[in-house]
Amino acid sequence: MKHLPKHIRPHWRYLAVGLEGWPDADIDRRSFQRSIWFAAQNFIGDAGSADADLTVYGFEFGDGEGEALVRVRRGHTDEARAVLACIDDVQGDSVGVFVRGISGTVRGCEEKYLGRRRELSGERSVVFADEERPAVVRDGVFDIQVDDSFVGATELDFE
């Protein structure tokens, strides 16, 4: 089978997406893709979703942080950004989704926006609600474990 001429091939844009969740969140590529499809279907409809053709091209998530590379057809980047803004949980795990940048190539997107992940500072014990509790600290943000869930706090909450 012959390749299509360059002027007929679909043109793509790649969105660098940052993900943030609780440290115990278990999110995988398939469930994130499914959340994108449902959000697109609800926000821009079946025809708009098919036109935008949002596809997770690369995915990495662990310790409450992650990043993804989402492919979208050129001309639909604004719709794709809006669809990603509609996602607030993935398979019952709360997650924050934000677009770091948009590029015309996979390589450019990875080098420019997905180069380094923030490093976790580690685990500490903090005093919260008059009790000492374990917390995961990363870049001045504290995820404090309270019973079976987490509470988010910043350094300002402890001063």
GIQUI-V755433 format. One record per residue. N is the residue number from 1. RES is the residue in one letter. SS is DSSP state (@ for helix, = for strand, . for the rest). NEAR is the number of other C-alpha atoms within 8 Angstrom. Layout:
N,RES,SS,NEAR
N,RES,SS,NEAR
This chain:
1,M,.,2
2,K,.,3
3,H,.,4
4,L,.,6
5,P,.,6
6,K,.,5
7,H,.,4
8,I,.,6
9,R,.,7
10,P,.,5
11,H,.,6
12,W,=,10
13,R,=,13
14,Y,=,14
15,L,=,14
16,A,=,16
17,V,=,13
18,G,=,12
19,L,=,13
20,E,=,10
21,G,=,11
22,W,.,12
23,P,.,10
24,D,.,6
25,A,.,10
26,D,.,6
27,I,.,10
28,D,.,9
29,R,@,9
30,R,@,6
31,S,@,10
32,F,@,11
33,Q,@,10
34,R,@,8
35,S,@,12
36,I,@,12
37,W,@,10
38,F,@,8
39,A,@,12
40,A,@,14
41,Q,@,11
42,N,@,7
43,F,@,7
44,I,@,11
45,G,@,9
46,D,@,8
47,A,@,7
48,G,@,10
49,S,@,13
50,A,@,7
51,D,@,8
52,A,@,11
53,D,.,9
54,L,.,12
55,T,=,8
56,V,=,12
57,Y,=,8
58,G,=,7
59,F,=,11
60,E,=,9
61,F,=,11
62,G,=,8
63,D,.,8
64,G,.,11
65,E,=,11
66,G,=,12
67,E,=,12
68,A,=,13
69,L,=,12
70,V,=,13
71,R,=,13
72,V,=,15
73,R,=,14
74,R,.,8
75,G,.,5
76,H,.,10
77,T,@,10
78,D,@,7
79,E,@,9
80,A,@,12
81,R,@,9
82,A,@,8
83,V,@,13
84,L,@,12
85,A,@,9
86,C,.,7
87,I,.,13
88,D,.,9
89,D,=,10
90,V,=,12
91,Q,.,7
92,G,.,5
93,D,=,11
94,S,=,10
95,V,=,12
96,G,=,10
97,V,=,12
98,F,=,9
99,V,=,11
100,R,=,9
101,G,=,9
102,I,=,10
103,S,=,10
104,G,.,9
105,T,.,9
106,V,@,8
107,R,@,6
108,G,@,9
109,C,@,16
110,E,@,10
111,E,@,8
112,K,@,7
113,Y,@,9
114,L,.,10
115,G,.,7
116,R,.,4
117,R,.,6
118,R,.,6
119,E,.,5
120,L,.,8
121,S,.,8
122,G,=,7
123,E,=,8
124,R,=,8
125,S,=,8
126,V,=,9
127,V,=,8
128,F,=,8
129,A,.,4
130,D,.,5
131,E,=,6
132,E,=,8
133,R,=,11
134,P,=,10
135,A,=,12
136,V,=,13
137,V,=,13
138,R,=,11
139,D,.,7
140,G,.,7
141,V,=,10
142,F,=,12
143,D,=,13
144,I,=,14
145,Q,=,11
146,V,=,8
147,D,.,5
148,D,.,5
149,S,=,6
150,F,=,10
151,V,=,8
152,G,=,8
153,A,=,9
154,T,=,9
155,E,@,9
156,L,@,5
157,D,@,6
158,F,@,5
159,E,.,4
